[in-house]
């Protein structure tokens, strides 16, 4: 049976493999901001942020990329690079106007088909932003105008902003999505080419204006001034404005103080780092979308290791899947996942060696006990479990003998230590809660400061 996947899905799988085959600086500079746009008749189009990147990839990475794509799709592929901004335009559909057809949609790579409300995983870290975005999309201009969503990179701000666009388009609104950098470039081009009236009409005749990464306006006096007037004209006409930013309005260093106050006049909401349950849900959805058979054990391991952003989560899952393909492994195990993510989450080379004493300290902190509890003869359930976990981890993370581990933990016999090791090794396979706890302790031990401040 032929596997049917969209260009964005295929490209994300390809990025997972390319992450392994090129060094980190090259991946970050040339590939990290690319997207899969379309795939038809063996022609695969990749969207890139600039002409410079397109030229570099075409000259230096074409053969590697085509080889990776061929391996994923199972037949030869010809790659083309398209600069996103060159194809960016507004989409009309209000009233009796003709709704955008497939050709129009294809010319808008920046409105990603995957970025919808249905595909957004909601958790405690993003609930308010999600609810506000939905309300804005369904009733533009009537409330939360402007909507200002802020948060660190990779947490889903662009996803929500484009989801607003998709929903509004479905209701025949006239929508324009633009990155702040592109807005600035287009403004400068219009001034240079004396087409400012066309630029003005383009941005002030829409029902919804969606602007990504407005922090880019900071310090650009001419852009700030222009956007202020664009903002005011739209807002005074009850047309919706929604923006994203990497910081709250009060932290923006705008020359236009009144622009900052305009941002604060609507709803300001943030997106925070997702908790473990949300990260796991994101990975489960991502695996399902890619039709990848990944066990919950592996997904939990990734969710525990990768905490900084949704983008990093998705990239890590792609990397693990690609790694399994490269080594021709039919089963994706937690051990294989650890190996695939090694250079992402690996220990700092300057980290001091892990010792039995450090492990004991980490275990008692995790279980909220004292070192003397582990060395005592207490046999209550929590203390006994913590003691066994300590034995397991010391055996796993150090070269200590069974006798040495027994002495470290209050004079236990080698047989007791061996039994504890076997018990915990079995229990973490069947007990997700214990597995997470043990892994979190290991993760803290792997940090430069051995997790003392975690």
C-alpha positions as CSV (number, residue, x, y, z in Angstrom):
1,X,0.0,0.0,0.0
2,X,1.3,3.4,-0.9
3,X,1.7,5.8,2.0
4,X,0.1,9.2,1.2
5,X,1.6,12.1,3.0
6,X,1.5,15.9,2.5
7,X,4.6,17.9,1.5
8,X,4.9,19.4,5.0
9,X,4.8,15.9,6.6
10,X,7.4,14.5,4.1
11,X,9.7,17.5,4.6
12,X,9.6,17.3,8.4
13,X,10.6,13.6,8.1
14,X,13.4,14.7,5.8
15,X,14.6,17.4,8.2
16,X,14.8,14.7,10.9
17,X,17.3,12.8,8.7
18,X,19.1,15.9,7.6
19,X,19.6,16.9,11.2
20,X,21.7,13.8,11.6
21,X,23.7,14.2,8.4
22,X,24.8,17.9,8.7
23,X,26.4,19.6,11.6
24,X,24.3,21.7,14.0
25,X,25.5,25.2,12.8
26,X,24.8,24.3,9.2
27,X,21.4,22.8,10.0
28,X,20.4,25.8,12.1
29,X,21.6,28.4,9.5
30,X,20.3,26.8,6.3
31,X,17.6,24.3,7.0
32,X,15.8,25.0,10.3
33,X,13.4,27.6,8.9
34,X,12.5,25.7,5.7
35,X,9.1,24.2,5.1
36,X,7.6,21.7,2.6
37,X,5.3,23.5,0.2
38,X,4.2,21.1,-2.5
39,X,4.9,17.7,-4.0
40,X,3.6,16.7,-7.4
41,X,4.9,14.6,-10.3
42,X,8.3,14.0,-8.6
43,X,8.8,17.8,-8.2
44,X,9.2,18.8,-4.5
45,X,9.1,22.5,-3.6
46,X,10.7,23.7,-0.4
47,X,10.0,27.1,1.0
48,X,13.0,29.1,2.3
49,X,13.3,32.5,4.1
50,X,15.6,34.2,1.6
51,X,17.2,34.1,-1.9
52,X,20.6,33.7,-0.2
53,X,19.5,30.5,1.5
54,X,17.8,29.2,-1.7
55,X,21.0,29.7,-3.6
56,X,23.2,28.1,-1.0
57,X,21.0,25.0,-0.7
58,X,20.7,24.7,-4.5
59,X,24.5,24.8,-4.9
60,X,25.7,22.9,-1.8
61,X,23.0,20.6,-0.5
62,X,20.8,19.7,-3.5
63,X,22.2,16.1,-4.0
64,X,22.0,15.3,-0.2
65,X,18.4,16.6,0.1
66,X,17.3,14.8,-3.1
67,X,18.9,11.5,-1.8
68,X,17.1,11.9,1.6
69,X,13.7,12.6,-0.1
70,X,14.1,9.7,-2.5
71,X,14.7,7.4,0.5
72,X,11.5,8.6,2.2
73,X,9.3,8.7,-0.9
74,X,10.8,5.6,-2.5
75,X,11.3,7.1,-6.0
76,X,13.4,9.8,-7.5
77,X,12.6,13.4,-6.6
78,X,13.7,16.8,-8.1
79,X,14.0,19.5,-5.5
80,X,13.1,23.2,-6.0
81,X,13.6,26.1,-3.6
82,X,11.1,28.9,-3.4
83,X,11.5,32.1,-1.3
84,X,8.4,32.3,0.9
85,X,8.1,36.1,0.8
86,X,8.0,36.3,-3.0
87,X,4.8,34.4,-3.0
88,X,3.1,36.1,-0.1
89,X,-0.2,38.0,-0.7
90,X,-3.5,38.6,0.8
91,X,-6.5,36.3,0.3
92,X,-9.9,37.8,-0.5
93,X,-13.3,36.2,0.1
94,X,-15.6,38.7,1.7
95,X,-19.3,39.1,0.8
96,X,-20.0,38.1,-2.8
97,X,-16.3,37.9,-3.8
98,X,-14.9,34.6,-5.1
99,X,-13.3,32.5,-2.4
100,X,-9.7,31.6,-2.9
101,X,-9.2,28.5,-5.1
102,X,-6.5,25.9,-4.9
103,X,-4.1,28.0,-7.0
104,X,-4.4,31.0,-4.8
105,X,-3.9,28.9,-1.7
106,X,-0.8,27.3,-3.2
107,X,0.7,30.8,-3.7
108,X,0.5,31.4,0.1
109,X,3.2,29.1,1.6
110,X,3.3,31.2,4.8
111,X,-0.3,30.3,5.7
112,X,0.6,26.7,6.6
113,X,-2.2,24.2,6.0
114,X,-1.2,22.3,9.1
115,X,-1.6,25.3,11.4
116,X,-5.3,25.0,12.3
117,X,-7.2,25.0,15.6
118,X,-7.9,21.3,15.2
119,X,-4.2,20.5,15.1
120,X,-3.3,22.7,18.1
121,X,-2.8,20.8,21.3
122,X,-4.3,22.7,24.2
123,X,-2.9,22.6,27.8
124,X,-2.7,24.7,30.8
125,X,0.2,26.6,29.3
126,X,-1.8,27.9,26.3
127,X,-5.5,27.7,27.2
128,X,-6.2,31.4,27.4
129,X,-4.3,32.2,24.2
130,X,-6.2,29.4,22.4
131,X,-9.6,30.5,23.5
132,X,-8.9,34.1,22.7
133,X,-7.6,33.2,19.2
134,X,-10.8,31.2,18.5
135,X,-13.0,34.0,19.6
136,X,-11.1,36.5,17.4
137,X,-11.3,34.2,14.4
138,X,-15.1,33.7,14.7
139,X,-15.9,37.3,15.6
140,X,-13.2,39.5,14.2
141,X,-13.2,43.1,15.4
142,X,-15.8,42.6,18.0
143,X,-13.6,41.8,21.0
144,X,-10.0,41.4,21.9
145,X,-8.8,43.9,19.4
146,X,-5.9,43.8,19.1
147,X,-5.0,40.3,20.3
148,X,-1.4,40.3,21.4
149,X,0.1,36.8,21.9
150,X,3.6,36.6,23.3
151,X,6.0,33.8,24.4
152,X,9.4,32.3,23.6
153,X,10.2,30.8,20.2
154,X,8.7,27.5,19.3
155,X,5.7,27.4,21.6
156,X,2.9,27.8,19.0
157,X,2.4,31.5,18.5
158,X,2.6,31.3,14.7
159,X,0.4,28.2,14.8
160,X,-2.4,30.1,16.6
161,X,-2.0,33.2,14.5
162,X,-2.4,31.2,11.3
163,X,-5.2,29.2,12.7
164,X,-7.1,32.5,13.1
165,X,-6.4,33.1,9.4
166,X,-7.7,29.7,8.3
167,X,-10.9,30.1,10.3
168,X,-11.6,33.6,9.1
169,X,-11.0,32.6,5.5
170,X,-13.5,29.8,5.9
171,X,-16.0,32.6,6.9
172,X,-15.2,34.6,3.7
173,X,-13.2,37.3,5.5
174,X,-10.3,39.1,3.8
175,X,-7.2,38.1,5.6
176,X,-3.6,39.1,5.3
177,X,-0.8,37.3,7.3
178,X,2.7,38.8,7.2
179,X,5.9,38.5,9.2
180,X,7.1,41.8,10.7
181,X,10.4,41.5,8.7
182,X,8.5,41.1,5.4
183,X,6.3,44.1,6.3
184,X,9.4,46.2,6.8
185,X,11.0,45.0,3.6
186,X,7.8,45.6,1.6
187,X,7.5,49.1,3.0
188,X,11.1,49.9,2.1
189,X,10.5,48.6,-1.4
190,X,7.4,50.7,-1.8
191,X,9.3,53.8,-0.8
192,X,12.1,53.0,-3.2
193,X,9.8,52.2,-6.1
194,X,7.3,54.9,-5.3
195,X,4.4,52.5,-4.8
196,X,3.4,53.6,-1.2
197,X,-0.2,54.0,-2.2
198,X,-0.4,50.4,-3.3
199,X,1.3,49.3,-0.1
200,X,-1.1,51.4,2.0
201,X,-4.2,50.0,0.2
202,X,-3.0,46.5,0.6
203,X,-2.6,46.5,4.3
204,X,-5.6,48.8,5.2
205,X,-8.3,47.1,3.2
206,X,-8.4,43.8,5.0
207,X,-10.8,42.4,7.6
208,X,-8.0,40.8,9.6
209,X,-4.3,41.7,9.7
210,X,-2.1,39.1,11.3
211,X,1.5,40.1,12.0
212,X,4.1,37.7,13.3
213,X,7.1,38.7,15.5
214,X,6.3,42.4,15.9
215,X,9.5,42.8,18.0
216,X,11.2,43.1,14.7
217,X,9.7,46.6,14.4
218,X,11.7,47.8,17.4
219,X,14.1,50.6,16.6
220,X,12.9,50.9,13.0
221,X,11.3,54.4,13.3
222,X,9.9,54.6,9.8
223,X,8.3,51.1,10.1
224,X,6.9,51.9,13.5
225,X,5.3,55.1,12.3
226,X,3.8,53.4,9.2
227,X,2.4,50.5,11.2
228,X,0.9,52.8,13.8
229,X,-1.2,54.5,11.1
230,X,-2.1,51.1,9.6
231,X,-3.1,49.9,13.0
232,X,-5.2,53.0,13.8
233,X,-7.1,52.9,10.4
234,X,-7.9,49.2,10.8
235,X,-8.8,49.5,14.5
236,X,-11.0,52.6,13.9
237,X,-12.9,50.6,11.3
238,X,-13.4,47.7,13.7
239,X,-11.2,45.5,11.6
240,X,-9.2,42.9,13.6
241,X,-5.5,43.0,14.3
242,X,-3.7,40.1,15.9
243,X,0.1,40.0,16.5
244,X,2.7,37.8,18.1
245,X,5.8,38.8,19.9
246,X,8.6,37.2,21.9
247,X,7.9,39.5,24.9
248,X,5.1,41.5,26.4
249,X,4.3,45.0,25.1
250,X,5.8,46.8,28.1
251,X,9.2,45.2,27.3
252,X,9.3,46.5,23.7
253,X,11.7,49.3,23.0
254,X,9.6,51.3,20.5
255,X,10.2,54.9,19.5
256,X,6.5,55.0,19.1
257,X,5.3,54.9,22.7
258,X,1.7,55.2,21.4
259,X,2.1,52.0,19.4
260,X,3.0,50.1,22.5
261,X,-0.1,51.5,24.3
262,X,-2.2,50.4,21.3
263,X,-1.0,46.8,21.8
264,X,-1.8,47.0,25.5
265,X,-5.4,48.2,24.7
266,X,-6.7,44.8,23.7
267,X,-6.0,41.4,25.2
268,X,-2.4,40.5,26.0
269,X,-1.9,36.8,26.7
270,X,1.1,34.6,26.8
271,X,2.0,31.0,25.9
272,X,4.2,29.3,28.4
273,X,6.4,26.2,28.1
274,X,4.1,23.1,28.0
275,X,4.0,20.8,30.9
276,X,4.8,17.1,30.6
277,X,1.2,16.0,29.7
278,X,0.9,18.6,27.0
279,X,4.3,17.7,25.5
280,X,3.3,14.0,25.5
281,X,-0.1,14.8,23.8
282,X,1.8,16.9,21.2
283,X,4.1,14.0,20.4
284,X,1.2,11.5,20.2
285,X,-0.6,13.8,17.7
286,X,2.6,14.3,15.7
287,X,3.3,10.6,15.5
288,X,-0.3,9.9,14.4
289,X,-0.1,12.7,11.8
290,X,3.1,11.1,10.4
291,X,1.6,7.6,10.6
292,X,4.7,6.6,12.6
293,X,4.5,3.6,14.9
294,X,6.1,5.0,18.1
295,X,5.4,3.5,21.5
296,X,4.3,5.6,24.5
297,X,7.6,4.6,26.2
298,X,9.6,6.4,23.5
299,X,7.2,9.4,23.4
300,X,7.4,9.7,27.2
301,X,11.2,9.6,27.0
302,X,11.3,12.4,24.4
303,X,8.7,14.5,26.4
304,X,10.9,14.2,29.5
305,X,14.1,15.1,27.7
306,X,12.9,17.9,25.5
307,X,11.2,20.6,27.5
308,X,12.1,24.0,25.8
309,X,9.7,24.2,22.9
310,X,7.1,22.5,20.7
311,X,9.4,22.9,17.7
312,X,12.2,21.1,19.5
313,X,9.8,18.3,20.5
314,X,8.7,17.8,16.9
315,X,12.3,18.0,15.6
316,X,13.4,15.4,18.2
317,X,10.6,13.0,17.2
318,X,11.6,13.4,13.6
319,X,15.2,12.8,14.5
320,X,14.4,9.6,16.4
321,X,12.3,8.2,13.5
322,X,14.9,9.1,11.0
323,X,17.7,7.6,13.1
324,X,15.7,4.3,13.3
325,X,15.4,4.2,9.5
326,X,19.1,5.0,9.0
327,X,20.2,2.1,11.2
328,X,17.5,-0.1,9.7
329,X,15.9,-0.8,13.0
330,X,12.4,-2.3,12.8
331,X,11.7,-1.6,16.5
332,X,12.0,1.9,17.9
333,X,13.1,1.4,21.5
334,X,13.8,3.9,24.3
335,X,17.4,2.9,24.1
336,X,17.5,3.8,20.4
337,X,15.8,7.1,21.1
338,X,18.4,8.0,23.7
339,X,21.1,7.3,21.2
340,X,19.4,9.4,18.5
341,X,19.1,12.4,20.9
342,X,22.5,12.0,22.4
343,X,24.2,15.1,20.9
344,X,21.1,17.2,21.7
345,X,20.7,16.2,25.4
346,X,24.2,14.7,26.0
347,X,26.2,15.5,29.0
348,X,28.5,18.5,29.1
349,X,32.1,17.3,28.7
350,X,33.1,19.5,31.6
351,X,30.5,17.8,34.0
352,X,32.1,16.2,37.0
353,X,31.7,12.4,37.2
354,X,28.5,11.1,38.8
355,X,29.3,9.4,42.1
356,X,27.2,7.2,44.5
357,X,27.0,10.2,46.9
358,X,25.6,12.5,44.2
359,X,23.1,9.9,43.1
360,X,22.0,9.4,46.7
361,X,21.5,13.1,47.1
362,X,19.4,13.3,43.9
363,X,17.2,10.4,45.0
364,X,16.5,11.8,48.4
365,X,15.6,15.2,46.9
366,X,13.3,13.5,44.5
367,X,11.5,11.4,47.2
368,X,11.8,14.2,49.8
369,X,13.7,12.1,52.2
370,X,17.2,12.5,53.9
371,X,20.3,10.5,53.2
372,X,20.1,9.0,56.6
373,X,16.7,7.6,55.7
374,X,18.2,5.5,52.9
375,X,21.0,4.2,55.2
376,X,18.6,3.4,58.0
377,X,16.5,0.3,58.6
378,X,13.2,2.0,57.8
379,X,11.0,-0.3,55.6
380,X,8.0,1.9,54.9
381,X,6.9,1.9,51.2
382,X,8.4,5.3,50.1
383,X,11.8,4.8,51.9
384,X,12.1,1.2,50.6
385,X,11.3,2.3,47.0
386,X,13.8,5.3,47.2
387,X,16.5,3.0,48.5
388,X,15.9,0.5,45.7
389,X,16.0,3.3,43.1
390,X,19.3,4.6,44.5
391,X,20.7,1.1,44.2
392,X,19.5,0.8,40.7
393,X,20.9,4.1,39.6
394,X,24.3,3.7,41.3
395,X,24.6,0.3,39.6
396,X,23.5,1.9,36.3
397,X,25.5,5.1,36.4
398,X,28.8,4.1,38.1
399,X,31.3,1.3,38.2
400,X,30.6,0.5,41.8
401,X,30.5,-3.1,42.8
402,X,27.4,-4.6,44.5
403,X,29.3,-4.7,47.8
404,X,30.3,-1.0,47.4
405,X,26.7,0.0,46.7
406,X,25.6,-2.0,49.7
407,X,28.1,-0.2,52.0
408,X,27.0,3.2,50.6
409,X,23.4,2.5,51.5
410,X,23.8,1.3,55.1
411,X,25.5,-2.0,54.9
412,X,23.2,-3.9,52.6
413,X,24.4,-7.3,51.2
414,X,25.3,-7.7,47.5
415,X,22.3,-10.0,47.2
416,X,20.0,-7.3,48.4
417,X,21.5,-4.8,45.9
418,X,21.2,-7.2,43.1
419,X,17.5,-7.9,43.9
420,X,16.8,-4.2,44.1
421,X,18.4,-3.6,40.7
422,X,16.4,-6.4,39.0
423,X,13.2,-5.2,40.6
424,X,13.5,-1.6,39.6
425,X,14.7,-2.6,36.1
426,X,11.5,-4.6,35.7
427,X,9.2,-2.1,37.4
428,X,10.2,0.9,35.2
429,X,9.2,-1.2,32.1
430,X,5.6,-1.6,33.4
431,X,5.2,1.5,35.6
432,X,5.2,4.8,33.6
433,X,5.1,6.9,36.8
434,X,8.2,5.3,38.2
435,X,9.9,5.4,34.8
436,X,9.4,9.1,34.6
437,X,10.7,9.6,38.1
438,X,13.8,7.6,37.5
439,X,14.4,9.3,34.2
440,X,14.0,12.7,35.8
441,X,16.6,11.9,38.4
442,X,19.0,10.7,35.6
443,X,18.3,13.9,33.7
444,X,19.2,16.1,36.7
445,X,22.4,14.1,37.2
446,X,23.4,14.7,33.6
447,X,23.4,18.6,34.0
448,X,26.5,20.6,34.5
449,X,25.6,21.3,38.2
450,X,24.1,17.8,38.6
451,X,20.6,19.3,38.9
452,X,21.1,20.8,42.3
453,X,19.0,23.8,41.3
454,X,16.4,21.9,39.2
